[in-house]
Amino acid sequence: MNTFLVAFATLFATVGVADIAFIFAALTKDNTAAERRVLATRGALVAFVILVFFALLGDDILGLFGITIPALRTAGGILLLLISIDMVFARHSGGTGTTDEEEKEARQSQDISVFPLAMPLMAGPGAISAVILLITTTETQLDFWLVMLALVVIMVLAWLTLLIAIPIQRLLGLTGLSVVSRVVGILLSALAVQFVFDGIRSSGLLSG
């Protein structure tokens, strides 16, 4: 259960479940409800496929570039820490969302489901790094499937958030979503530091 909770909290923050409602609502304000459902469903499916791809091939990708698990833990922890700092201080970066240039390009596109919704909004650098980190550090088959279950739950939650993006925007407002984002950011920062500690300890740099 601890594995599931860690994976859930990490993916909740890096996929940006608390943030995508406002961005999606802004990008689809001129679309009908039916069109928004299609865009949300397609975007969530594409993002899920991307993250599953990196989850299943994470070991091979690391091996190809000669990256060790301790190095991944440390680097992933640092990246997640930077994302959590952005969340706590309400700063916008490309780690869990779109840059200003990407958002400008998206506004000119008819179909936003793949870009920027699926990638980089939902399956961005932070989410991809988190998935590889979580999967490659599992020790048992049960842990692997718990991480995959957390990924499925997060993607379903993200999809539902997209479907009700405009009502959420009206209900919570900017302040409400900022509070949620900050709370998750604080939790993620602690997880990120723990990943760094684990990576340094398992690297053997401090032994002897």
C-alpha positions as CSV (number, residue, x, y, z in Angstrom):
1,M,0.0,0.0,0.0
2,N,2.9,2.3,0.7
3,T,4.2,1.8,-2.8
4,F,0.8,2.7,-4.2
5,L,0.5,5.8,-2.1
6,V,4.0,7.0,-3.1
7,A,3.3,6.4,-6.8
8,F,-0.1,8.0,-6.6
9,A,1.2,11.2,-4.9
10,T,4.2,11.4,-7.3
11,L,2.1,10.9,-10.4
12,F,-0.7,13.2,-9.2
13,A,1.8,16.0,-9.0
14,T,3.8,15.3,-12.1
15,V,0.8,14.6,-14.4
16,G,-0.6,17.8,-13.0
17,V,-4.2,16.6,-12.2
18,A,-4.8,19.7,-10.1
19,D,-3.6,22.1,-12.9
20,I,-5.0,20.7,-16.1
21,A,-8.6,21.9,-15.5
22,F,-7.8,25.6,-16.0
23,I,-5.5,25.0,-19.0
24,F,-8.0,22.6,-20.7
25,A,-10.9,25.0,-20.0
26,A,-9.0,27.9,-21.5
27,L,-8.0,26.0,-24.6
28,T,-11.4,24.6,-25.3
29,K,-13.6,27.5,-24.3
30,D,-14.9,27.8,-27.9
31,N,-15.6,24.0,-28.2
32,T,-18.9,22.3,-27.6
33,A,-19.3,19.8,-24.7
34,A,-19.2,16.9,-27.1
35,E,-16.0,18.2,-28.7
36,R,-14.4,18.6,-25.2
37,R,-15.3,15.0,-24.3
38,V,-13.6,13.7,-27.5
39,L,-10.5,15.9,-26.9
40,A,-10.3,14.8,-23.3
41,T,-10.7,11.1,-24.0
42,R,-8.2,11.1,-26.9
43,G,-5.7,13.2,-24.9
44,A,-5.9,10.9,-21.8
45,L,-5.5,7.8,-23.9
46,V,-2.5,9.1,-25.8
47,A,-0.9,10.3,-22.5
48,F,-1.5,6.9,-20.9
49,V,0.1,5.0,-23.9
50,I,3.1,7.3,-23.7
51,L,3.6,6.7,-20.0
52,V,3.1,3.0,-20.2
53,F,5.7,2.8,-23.0
54,F,8.3,4.4,-20.8
55,A,7.2,2.3,-17.8
56,L,7.7,-0.9,-19.7
57,L,10.9,0.1,-21.6
58,G,12.5,2.1,-18.8
59,D,15.1,-0.5,-18.0
60,D,16.1,-0.9,-21.6
61,I,16.3,2.9,-22.0
62,L,18.6,3.2,-19.0
63,G,20.7,0.3,-20.2
64,L,21.1,1.9,-23.6
65,F,22.6,5.1,-22.1
66,G,24.4,3.4,-19.3
67,I,22.4,5.0,-16.6
68,T,22.4,3.3,-13.2
69,I,19.4,3.1,-10.8
70,P,21.1,5.2,-8.1
71,A,21.8,7.9,-10.7
72,L,18.2,7.8,-11.9
73,R,16.9,8.1,-8.3
74,T,19.1,11.1,-7.6
75,A,18.4,12.9,-10.9
76,G,14.7,12.0,-10.7
77,G,14.5,13.3,-7.1
78,I,16.2,16.6,-8.1
79,L,13.7,17.0,-11.0
80,L,10.7,16.3,-8.8
81,L,12.1,18.7,-6.2
82,L,12.2,21.5,-8.8
83,I,8.7,20.7,-9.9
84,S,7.5,20.7,-6.2
85,I,9.1,24.1,-5.7
86,D,7.3,25.5,-8.7
87,M,4.0,24.1,-7.3
88,V,4.5,25.5,-3.8
89,F,5.4,29.0,-5.1
90,A,2.8,28.9,-7.9
91,R,5.4,29.3,-10.7
92,H,4.8,28.0,-14.2
93,S,7.4,25.9,-16.0
94,G,7.7,23.2,-18.7
95,G,8.2,20.4,-16.1
96,T,4.5,19.6,-15.7
97,G,2.8,21.8,-18.3
98,T,3.3,23.9,-21.4
99,T,5.7,26.7,-21.9
100,D,4.3,30.1,-23.1
101,E,5.4,29.3,-26.6
102,E,3.8,25.9,-26.6
103,E,0.5,27.3,-25.2
104,K,0.5,30.0,-27.9
105,E,1.0,27.4,-30.6
106,A,-1.8,25.3,-29.1
107,R,-4.3,28.1,-29.2
108,Q,-3.9,28.2,-33.0
109,S,-4.5,24.4,-33.4
110,Q,-7.9,22.8,-34.1
111,D,-7.0,19.6,-32.3
112,I,-5.2,20.0,-28.9
113,S,-5.6,16.3,-27.8
114,V,-2.1,15.2,-28.7
115,F,-0.3,18.5,-28.4
116,P,-0.3,20.0,-25.9
117,L,-2.8,18.0,-23.9
118,A,-1.3,14.5,-24.0
119,M,2.2,15.8,-24.3
120,P,3.7,17.8,-22.7
121,L,0.7,18.7,-20.4
122,M,-0.1,15.3,-19.1
123,A,2.8,13.1,-20.2
124,G,5.5,15.8,-19.8
125,P,9.2,15.4,-18.7
126,G,8.2,15.2,-15.0
127,A,5.7,12.5,-15.5
128,I,7.9,10.4,-17.8
129,S,10.8,10.7,-15.4
130,A,8.6,9.8,-12.4
131,V,7.2,6.7,-14.2
132,I,10.6,5.4,-15.1
133,L,11.9,6.1,-11.6
134,L,9.0,4.4,-9.9
135,I,9.0,1.4,-12.1
136,T,12.8,0.8,-12.1
137,T,13.0,1.0,-8.3
138,T,10.3,-1.6,-7.7
139,E,11.6,-4.8,-6.0
140,T,8.7,-7.2,-6.5
141,Q,6.0,-8.0,-9.1
142,L,3.4,-6.7,-6.6
143,D,5.2,-3.4,-6.3
144,F,5.3,-3.2,-10.2
145,W,1.6,-3.8,-10.5
146,L,0.8,-1.3,-7.6
147,V,2.7,1.4,-9.5
148,M,0.8,0.5,-12.7
149,L,-2.5,0.6,-10.8
150,A,-1.6,4.1,-9.5
151,L,-0.9,5.2,-13.1
152,V,-4.2,3.9,-14.2
153,V,-6.0,5.6,-11.3
154,I,-4.2,8.9,-12.0
155,M,-5.0,8.8,-15.7
156,V,-8.7,8.1,-15.0
157,L,-8.8,10.9,-12.5
158,A,-7.1,13.2,-15.0
159,W,-9.6,12.3,-17.6
160,L,-12.5,12.9,-15.3
161,T,-11.0,16.3,-14.4
162,L,-10.9,17.2,-18.0
163,L,-14.5,16.2,-18.5
164,I,-15.6,18.6,-15.7
165,A,-12.9,21.2,-16.2
166,I,-15.2,24.1,-16.7
167,P,-17.5,23.3,-13.6
168,I,-14.3,22.8,-11.5
169,Q,-13.0,26.1,-12.7
170,R,-16.2,27.9,-11.7
171,L,-16.5,26.0,-8.4
172,L,-12.9,26.2,-7.0
173,G,-11.6,29.2,-8.8
174,L,-7.9,30.0,-9.1
175,T,-7.5,30.2,-5.3
176,G,-9.0,26.8,-4.7
177,L,-6.8,25.0,-7.3
178,S,-3.7,26.9,-6.1
179,V,-4.3,25.6,-2.6
180,V,-4.6,22.0,-3.8
181,S,-1.5,22.4,-6.0
182,R,0.5,23.8,-3.0
183,V,-0.5,21.0,-0.7
184,V,0.5,18.4,-3.2
185,G,3.7,20.3,-3.9
186,I,4.8,20.1,-0.2
187,L,4.2,16.4,-0.2
188,L,6.1,15.9,-3.4
189,S,9.1,17.9,-2.1
190,A,9.4,15.4,0.8
191,L,9.2,12.5,-1.6
192,A,11.8,14.1,-3.9
193,V,14.3,14.6,-1.1
194,Q,13.8,10.9,-0.1
195,F,14.5,9.8,-3.7
196,V,17.8,11.8,-3.6
197,F,18.8,10.3,-0.2
198,D,18.0,6.8,-1.5
199,G,20.0,7.4,-4.7
200,I,23.1,8.7,-2.9
201,R,22.9,5.9,-0.3
202,S,22.6,3.1,-2.9
203,S,25.3,4.6,-5.1
204,G,28.0,3.7,-2.6
205,L,29.5,7.2,-2.7
206,L,29.3,7.5,1.1
207,S,30.5,4.0,2.0
208,G,33.8,3.6,3.7
